[in-house]
Amino acid sequence: MAELTPKERVTRLFKREPVDTMPCFSGMGMVTIQVINEMDIRFAEVHTSAEYLARSARLTAEMFGFDAAVVPYDMCTVPEAMGCGASLYEDSDDILYPTVPSKWEKLDDVEIPEDFLSKGRLPLVDETFNMLTSQTDGNLALGGWVLGPFTMAGQIVELNPLLKGVRKDKEGTEAFLVKMTDLVIKVAQHYQALGVDYINIREMGTGSDLLSPRVWETLIQPNLKRIFNAIEIPTVNHICGSTDLIIEMMNACEADAISVDQKNNLAESRKKLGDDVLLFGNFDPYGTLVTGDVSEVEPVMKKCIDDGADAVWPGCDIWPDVKKENVEAFVKTVREYGRQASPAVGRL
């Protein structure tokens, strides 16, 4: 059989159909400084233009051989559209992601405009998806992501009232998170309508080093389950930090795949979940691709595969200032060592 295209490889993975080799992709930002320099722009500028976003995502995939392009890169697009604004740092020469300059003080103060999808840079993100669809000619898989309800709440409301609410106003916090869940569903379904191939829901701030498993089960799980049941295309449930104690509850949220970071014991998670669950993870992208020596990359990737990953994913966004040779070693190892079947996905 002829070699699969990148999009075919990713699509078949989510269907648990045999592939020629393990796809090399992510559900988080993968833009690199090598591409930014090739485009002759400052990193901060990439967030301000659909052309820059689409070109940088496509060129990064092409330069390193990734199977997917993923946008947007920053967490501020939805908060900005809701009225929180965004600090873009356009004149800076440093690697700076946009940040939210103002947040609501109280949960009750939050107002979601009916037409928020047409505000801020969200139309720019729409244009980027459309450009990527035409520029890649269906060859690359196209990934999108949305923050989960609790993590989204932390971007628009000051953290103290949110965390206090978890302990002292459970009913009010639950109602607010339902509101955030409706928002996340609306964004995810919008990206789905634009033709993305998979969506990663990043409920990053809910690991068990931040919330207890009991709180996670009552406050986070029901909302995530409702989100995944509302999306028709392949979905990924990604959580940073400690997830060993909640991995089975993550699986019960009914996403098509689970993604964990380097704090998770992947081999133990695989034992708990069995071989039918798509499990992605779980290397440290900064320590492996930015500060680590190239000789350390291959063992890291092989361990992820040996521990039971169906796709080797970074624990978070790939920090742009990567070492080119390290990323090349990452892709090469996944391509070659990933020719063996993974627990949930066979090989052609």
C-alpha positions as CSV (number, residue, x, y, z in Angstrom):
1,M,0.0,0.0,0.0
2,A,1.2,3.5,-0.8
3,E,2.3,5.8,2.0
4,L,-0.6,7.6,3.7
5,T,-0.9,11.3,3.5
6,P,-0.6,13.2,6.8
7,K,-4.3,13.9,6.9
8,E,-5.1,10.2,6.2
9,R,-2.7,9.1,8.9
10,V,-4.4,11.4,11.5
11,T,-7.9,10.6,10.4
12,R,-7.3,6.8,10.5
13,L,-5.7,7.1,13.9
14,F,-8.9,8.7,15.4
15,K,-10.9,5.9,13.8
16,R,-8.5,3.4,15.3
17,E,-7.8,2.1,11.8
18,P,-4.4,0.7,10.9
19,V,-1.8,3.3,9.8
20,D,1.6,3.0,8.1
21,T,3.3,4.7,11.0
22,M,2.5,6.8,14.1
23,P,1.3,10.3,13.1
24,C,3.5,13.1,14.4
25,F,1.2,15.9,15.4
26,S,-0.3,17.8,18.3
27,G,-3.4,19.6,19.6
28,M,-1.5,22.6,20.8
29,G,0.6,25.3,19.2
30,M,3.5,24.0,17.1
31,V,4.9,27.2,15.5
32,T,8.8,27.5,15.6
33,I,11.2,30.4,15.6
34,Q,12.9,29.0,12.5
35,V,9.7,29.6,10.5
36,I,9.1,33.0,12.1
37,N,12.6,34.0,11.1
38,E,12.1,32.7,7.5
39,M,8.9,34.9,7.3
40,D,11.0,37.9,8.5
41,I,8.5,39.0,11.1
42,R,8.6,39.4,14.9
43,F,7.0,36.5,16.8
44,A,4.4,38.8,18.4
45,E,3.2,39.8,14.9
46,V,2.1,36.3,14.0
47,H,-1.0,36.6,16.2
48,T,-2.3,39.7,14.3
49,S,-2.7,38.4,10.8
50,A,-4.6,35.5,9.3
51,E,-1.9,35.3,6.6
52,Y,0.9,35.1,9.2
53,L,-1.0,32.5,11.2
54,A,-1.8,30.3,8.2
55,R,1.6,30.6,6.7
56,S,3.5,29.9,9.9
57,A,1.4,26.8,10.7
58,R,1.8,25.4,7.2
59,L,5.5,26.1,7.0
60,T,6.2,24.6,10.4
61,A,4.4,21.4,9.4
62,E,6.3,21.4,6.1
63,M,9.7,22.2,7.5
64,F,9.7,19.4,10.1
65,G,7.3,16.9,8.6
66,F,4.4,17.2,11.0
67,D,1.1,15.6,10.0
68,A,-1.1,18.6,11.1
69,A,-1.3,22.3,11.3
70,V,-2.8,23.7,14.5
71,V,-4.1,27.2,15.2
72,P,-4.6,29.6,17.0
73,Y,-1.5,29.9,19.2
74,D,-2.6,32.0,22.1
75,M,-5.3,31.7,24.7
76,C,-6.7,35.2,24.5
77,T,-8.9,35.1,21.3
78,V,-12.1,34.2,23.1
79,P,-11.6,36.4,26.2
80,E,-10.7,39.3,23.9
81,A,-13.9,38.7,21.9
82,M,-15.9,38.8,25.1
83,G,-14.5,42.2,25.9
84,C,-11.4,41.6,28.1
85,G,-9.1,42.9,25.4
86,A,-5.7,41.5,24.5
87,S,-2.1,42.8,24.9
88,L,-0.4,41.7,21.7
89,Y,3.2,43.1,22.3
90,E,3.5,43.8,18.6
91,D,6.6,46.0,18.9
92,S,8.5,43.5,21.0
93,D,11.4,41.4,19.6
94,D,10.9,38.8,22.3
95,I,8.8,35.6,22.2
96,L,5.7,36.9,23.9
97,Y,2.3,35.5,23.7
98,P,-0.8,37.7,24.0
99,T,-2.2,38.2,27.5
100,V,-5.5,39.3,28.9
101,P,-5.1,42.8,30.3
102,S,-8.3,43.0,32.3
103,K,-10.6,40.5,34.0
104,W,-13.9,40.6,35.7
105,E,-13.7,40.8,39.5
106,K,-16.8,38.6,40.2
107,L,-18.4,35.7,38.5
108,D,-21.7,37.5,38.4
109,D,-20.2,40.4,36.5
110,V,-19.3,38.2,33.4
111,E,-21.4,39.0,30.3
112,I,-21.0,37.0,27.1
113,P,-22.0,39.0,24.0
114,E,-24.4,37.2,21.7
115,D,-22.2,38.0,18.7
116,F,-18.8,37.4,20.4
117,L,-17.8,35.0,17.5
118,S,-17.7,38.1,15.2
119,K,-15.6,40.2,17.6
120,G,-11.9,40.7,18.3
121,R,-9.5,38.3,16.5
122,L,-12.0,35.4,16.2
123,P,-12.9,36.4,12.6
124,L,-9.1,36.4,11.9
125,V,-9.0,32.8,13.2
126,D,-11.9,31.8,10.9
127,E,-10.0,33.3,8.0
128,T,-6.9,31.3,9.0
129,F,-8.7,28.0,9.0
130,N,-10.2,28.8,5.6
131,M,-6.7,29.7,4.2
132,L,-5.1,26.6,5.6
133,T,-7.8,24.5,4.0
134,S,-7.1,25.9,0.6
135,Q,-3.3,26.2,1.0
136,T,-2.7,22.6,2.1
137,D,-5.1,21.1,-0.5
138,G,-6.4,18.6,2.0
139,N,-3.0,17.1,2.6
140,L,-2.4,18.2,6.2
141,A,-4.8,17.5,9.0
142,L,-6.2,20.7,10.5
143,G,-6.4,20.9,14.3
144,G,-8.2,23.4,16.4
145,W,-8.4,23.8,20.2
146,V,-10.5,25.5,22.8
147,L,-9.9,26.0,26.5
148,G,-12.1,24.0,28.8
149,P,-14.7,25.7,31.0
150,F,-12.7,26.0,34.2
151,T,-9.5,27.1,32.4
152,M,-11.5,29.5,30.2
153,A,-13.0,31.0,33.4
154,G,-9.5,31.6,34.7
155,Q,-8.8,33.7,31.7
156,I,-11.7,36.1,32.1
157,V,-12.2,36.2,35.9
158,E,-9.6,36.9,38.6
159,L,-8.4,33.6,40.0
160,N,-9.2,34.3,43.7
161,P,-13.0,34.5,43.4
162,L,-13.0,31.4,41.1
163,L,-11.0,29.3,43.6
164,K,-12.9,30.6,46.6
165,G,-16.1,29.8,44.8
166,V,-15.1,26.2,44.4
167,R,-14.9,26.0,48.2
168,K,-17.5,28.5,49.5
169,D,-20.1,28.9,46.7
170,K,-20.4,25.5,45.0
171,E,-23.8,26.2,43.6
172,G,-22.9,29.6,42.1
173,T,-19.6,28.2,40.7
174,E,-21.4,25.3,39.1
175,A,-23.9,27.6,37.5
176,F,-21.0,29.8,36.2
177,L,-19.2,26.8,34.8
178,V,-22.3,25.7,33.0
179,K,-22.3,29.1,31.4
180,M,-18.6,28.7,30.4
181,T,-19.5,25.2,29.0
182,D,-22.1,26.7,26.7
183,L,-19.5,29.1,25.5
184,V,-16.9,26.4,24.8
185,I,-19.5,24.3,22.9
186,K,-20.4,27.3,20.8
187,V,-16.7,27.9,19.8
188,A,-16.0,24.2,19.2
189,Q,-19.0,23.8,17.0
190,H,-18.1,26.9,15.1
191,Y,-14.6,25.5,14.4
192,Q,-16.2,22.2,13.5
193,A,-18.4,24.0,10.9
194,L,-15.3,25.6,9.5
195,G,-13.9,22.1,8.6
196,V,-11.2,21.4,11.2
197,D,-10.4,17.7,11.4
198,Y,-10.2,17.4,15.2
199,I,-10.6,19.6,18.3
200,N,-8.6,19.5,21.5
201,I,-10.3,20.7,24.6
202,R,-7.6,22.0,26.9
203,E,-8.9,21.9,30.5
204,M,-5.3,22.6,31.6
205,G,-5.8,24.1,35.0
206,T,-7.7,21.1,36.6
207,G,-5.0,18.6,37.3
208,S,-5.1,16.9,40.7
209,D,-2.2,19.0,41.9
210,L,-4.7,22.0,41.7
211,L,-8.1,20.4,42.3
212,S,-9.0,17.3,44.3
213,P,-10.3,14.2,42.4
214,R,-13.6,14.7,44.3
215,V,-14.0,18.3,43.1
216,W,-12.9,17.2,39.6
217,E,-15.6,14.5,39.4
218,T,-18.4,16.8,40.5
219,L,-17.3,20.1,39.0
220,I,-15.2,19.4,35.9
221,Q,-16.3,16.0,34.6
222,P,-20.0,16.7,33.9
223,N,-19.2,19.8,31.8
224,L,-16.5,18.1,29.8
225,K,-18.8,15.2,29.1
226,R,-21.4,17.6,27.8
227,I,-18.9,19.3,25.5
228,F,-17.6,16.1,24.0
229,N,-21.1,14.8,23.4
230,A,-21.9,18.1,21.5
231,I,-19.0,17.7,19.0
232,E,-19.3,15.4,16.0
233,I,-15.7,15.4,14.8
234,P,-12.8,13.7,16.7
235,T,-12.0,15.2,20.1
236,V,-9.2,15.1,22.6
237,N,-9.4,15.6,26.3
238,H,-6.1,17.3,27.4
239,I,-5.2,18.1,31.0
240,C,-1.8,19.3,32.2
241,G,-0.2,18.5,35.5
242,S,-1.0,15.5,37.8
243,T,-3.6,13.3,36.2
244,D,-2.8,9.8,37.5
245,L,-5.6,10.0,40.1
246,I,-8.2,11.2,37.6
247,I,-7.2,9.4,34.4
248,E,-10.2,7.0,34.5
249,M,-12.6,10.0,35.1
250,M,-11.0,11.7,32.1
251,N,-11.8,8.6,30.0
252,A,-15.4,8.7,31.3
253,C,-15.8,12.2,29.7
254,E,-16.2,10.3,26.4
255,A,-13.7,12.2,24.2
256,D,-12.2,10.2,21.3
257,A,-8.7,10.5,22.9
258,I,-6.9,11.5,26.1
259,S,-3.8,13.6,26.2
260,V,-1.6,14.0,29.3
261,D,1.7,15.7,30.1
262,Q,5.0,14.5,31.5
263,K,3.7,14.4,35.1
264,N,1.5,11.5,34.2
265,N,2.7,7.9,34.6
266,L,1.8,6.9,31.1
267,A,2.5,3.2,31.5
268,E,0.3,3.0,34.6
269,S,-2.4,5.0,32.8
270,R,-2.3,2.5,29.9
271,K,-2.8,-0.3,32.4
272,K,-5.8,1.4,34.0
273,L,-7.5,2.3,30.7
274,G,-6.7,-0.9,28.7
275,D,-5.7,-1.1,25.1
276,D,-8.8,0.2,23.4
277,V,-8.5,3.9,24.5
278,L,-6.5,6.4,22.4
279,L,-3.9,7.8,24.7
280,F,-1.6,10.6,23.7
281,G,1.5,11.9,25.5
282,N,3.6,12.7,27.2
283,F,7.0,14.4,26.8
284,D,8.2,17.8,28.2
285,P,8.4,20.0,25.1
286,Y,10.6,22.7,26.7
287,G,13.1,20.3,28.4
288,T,13.3,18.0,25.4
289,L,13.2,20.4,22.4
290,V,14.5,23.7,23.8
291,T,17.0,23.1,26.5
292,G,17.9,19.4,26.1
293,D,20.7,17.9,24.0
294,V,19.7,16.3,20.7
295,S,21.1,13.0,22.0
296,E,18.4,12.9,24.6
297,V,15.5,13.2,22.2
298,E,15.3,9.7,20.8
299,P,15.2,8.0,24.2
300,V,12.4,10.3,25.3
301,M,10.3,9.6,22.3
302,K,10.9,5.8,22.5
303,K,9.9,5.8,26.1
304,C,6.5,7.5,25.3
305,I,5.9,4.8,22.7
306,D,7.0,1.9,24.9
307,D,4.8,3.2,27.7
308,G,1.8,2.9,25.5
309,A,1.2,6.2,23.6
310,D,-0.9,5.9,20.4
311,A,0.6,9.3,19.4
312,V,3.6,11.0,21.0
313,W,2.3,14.4,22.0
314,P,4.0,17.3,23.9
315,G,2.7,18.0,27.3
316,C,1.8,21.6,26.2
317,D,2.6,24.0,23.4
318,I,5.9,23.6,21.7
319,W,7.9,26.6,22.8
320,P,8.9,28.4,19.6
321,D,12.6,28.8,20.4
322,V,13.3,25.1,19.7
323,K,16.6,23.6,18.6
324,K,16.0,22.6,14.9
325,E,18.0,19.4,15.3
326,N,15.9,18.3,18.3
327,V,12.6,18.7,16.5
328,E,14.0,16.8,13.6
329,A,15.1,14.0,15.9
330,F,11.6,14.0,17.5
331,V,9.9,13.5,14.2
332,K,12.4,11.0,12.9
333,T,12.1,8.8,16.0
334,V,8.3,8.9,15.9
335,R,8.3,8.0,12.2
336,E,10.8,5.1,12.5
337,Y,10.0,3.7,16.0
338,G,6.3,4.3,15.5
339,R,6.1,1.7,12.7
340,Q,5.3,-0.8,15.4
341,A,1.6,-1.1,16.4
342,S,0.5,1.0,19.3
343,P,-2.0,-0.5,21.9
344,A,-5.2,1.0,20.2
345,V,-4.0,1.3,16.6
346,G,-2.6,-1.4,14.3
347,R,-0.3,-1.0,11.4
348,L,-0.8,-1.6,7.7
